[in-house]
Structures are given as structure tokens and as C-alpha cells.
Amino acid sequence: MLSSWIKAAAKCGFNVQPLFQEAGIKVDLIRLEDARVSPLQLISLLEQCVALSPGKHFPFVLGDTFAFESLPEFETLLTTSPSLRDALQVAQMATKVILPWLRIELIEQGDQALIKLGFELALPQSMIARLPLHLVLEATLASVRKFGRSLQGSEDGFLGIAVPGARPIYADQFETFFGAPIHFDQPYYALIVESRVLDVPLEGAFPILHQQAQILAEQRLDKEARRQGLAFEVEEHIGRDPALLELGIEDMAERMGMHARTLQRRLKEEDDSYLNVQARMRHRLACQWLRQGALSIDDISARLGFSDRRAFTAAFKRWEGVTPSAWRDKA
């Protein structure tokens, strides 16, 4: 989202071009939609931008400036959403193209709902702990709040922000920017809203355009999945329709328009297998559904295709070292 960075830097009083060069990020407008930036490059760039804008907190400015520059189908899909709940599903789709390692989850807790942010990074935990990932999450908080306010046309139902750790030195900028209570020392980053606003009809709803944009957005996701490899493409299919976990490799290959031996061979070329993909997706979906809290452990077990709860519990203990119920209590 090149123009967002340029505009945010200008608002903070510096030129971002030299920083792109220092971070090793190549800019090619002709093939802008094919550009890829690694997590480490992105975080390095954010750190430098923060250092150059002591008067403003750069992640907030960047998030508030963000626009779907080269992804018009996602912008249309978002702005024509019938409700904030639908808009959040669009945001979850868009992250797969913009920041594939970012996770946005909706967790409903009675009268309140959390729009919770997190990561799924293929990096050693020791390295992740040292990275200033909070800068990415702060920019995302600002962006999600911006679009929520724009879609609603008001501040109705916005209750505040949850932030891990003690108050940072720029805590006053948190409070000024969001204009709502900031709850520090929380276990996660999240926007807190009243559950009722999730399903209030939005004035910008446009069903025909929304349906057309949905088709285009899914085509974009399919293209991105193919770019990232066949295993990722299979994971995307399962992520959209978890019932596919019940399919054997022959049925999945047919669904993807290839022979089972071809699917097996191409996964092997990626040092992977269909069984490994299924196991990863069962693990990922199990954690996602346990965090969300809407499904019982028996329901999750059945949805993931386990023969019974005991089989699910045994598998989950291999993945996480604890039972599903113990993991849910800590999540």
C-alpha cells in the first residue's frame, strides 16, 4: 500500500523514500500488486518511521491513512457491506493478501465483542519475542477503527481499546487518537465494541455490488494462494469451508481440477503432504474456535472430523501440550 506510507510520512514531516531503500524494499509501480515485503522488512521500516516522527505516533497515522490502493475489489466489498459483522469478514479476507501473517478474530462475550488482533509468524518464538510487533498491531488498530467509523458514520457502540503491557511513553497519543478508554495490561490487542452494533444495517449496503466484489475478491485470493504454493492453496480451500477436512486426497484433487497423484507429487515438491496440510488446518481451526468460545469442545471435535472427543483431546495435547479445555482457559 505504497501511497499510504508516502502520505503518512508526509503528515509526520519526512520523506519515506530513503527508508524504503535502507529496508531493502524495491518499488516497482508497473508490478506493484506483485510486490512482496517480508515481516522483518516491514517492522524495520516501521521502526525507522517512528524514530523520525517523535511528534506523532507513526503507526496511528499510517493506519488512519491506509487505503486499498491496488485492491479495489476489497474496497468495494468493504464499503458495500450490509453490517459491521460482514465488514470484519472482509477485513479477515483482505489480510491474506495484505499481511498474511496477521490475524483478526471476532470474539463475542455477552453484550461486548472483541475485535482481537494477533500474528501467525513462521519464525522462532525467541525471535518473535524480540521484534517490535506492537507497531504493526497499533497501525492495524487504527485502520480497523478508521473503517469502522467510516462505515457507521458515527462512534456508536465503540467502547475502547485493549493493549498488552504497561502504559507506554506515548500512552497519551493512544487516548487522543482513539478518543475512548484505553485498557492497558491486557493479554491481547483488541477493539472493544457493543455486540449489538455488529448487526445494525449499514447505510452503504449495496447487495448487487457486494456480490460482484465478493467474486472478484475470491479470485484475487485464489491467485495469491497459487502464488504462495499448492499447500497454501489447499489450506485456503479448507479455511473457507472446514467441511473439506472430511475429504480424502482424491476428492480434494478433483475439486481443485487435478489428479490425486498430481496433487500428491506437487505437495511433495514443496516438502509437504496432504496429511500434513490437514493436520495443520485441524490445529489452526481448533485454536481459532477455542479462542472464539462459541462452540463446545464436542462440537469442535465433530467439525474437525475426529471420531470422538477423546481422539481430539489426544491430538490437541500433541499440538499444544495441554488439553483443549486448559488451552481455552488460558487463551
Secondary structure, 3 states (H helix, E strand, C coil): CHHHHHHHHHHHCCCCHHHHHHCCCCCCHHHHHHCCCCHHHHHHHHHHHHHCCCCCCHHHHHHHHCCCCCCHHHHHHHHCCCCHHHHHHHHHHHHHHHCCCEEEEEEEECCEEEEEEEECCCCCHHHHHHCCCHHHHHHHHHHHHHHHHHHHCCCCCEEEEECCCCCCCCHHHHHHHHCCCEECCCCCEEEEEEHHHHHCCCCCCCHHHHHHHHHHHHHHHHHHHHHHCHHHHHHHHHHHCHHHHHCCHHHHHHHCCCCHHHHHHHHHHCCCCHHHHHHHHHHHHHHHHHHHCCCCHHHHHHHCCCCCHHHHHHHHHHHHCCCHHHHHHHC
